[in-house]
């Protein structure tokens, strides 16, 4: 059975990381390209948000008995 509380917890974490991406990427392109720390923070938070999506998909695939996906991207189908 899909754990809705787990999904909601992860959705909240996803929103937190996405908000951080929005804050750090809310600048003009030249400034963004010139500030390595801004880029690294954005990349890190994007990776965290993506990993949460993967975790949610893996949980649903597992709990619903959809079998073993051949790749990470297959989990989203």
C-alpha angles and dihedrals in degrees: 000000000000111000104229092188090056090049092049091048091051092045089056091050089048091054091050093054093043091051089054090051090052092051095048096042095046096104140084119286096250092054092046092050092047096052112071093182091055090051093048093049090049093048093047093050092046090052091049091050091049091049090053090053089051091049092051092048092047091051093051094045091050097044094045092049096237092151131241113320117226091225141003092260091056090064089071094056 
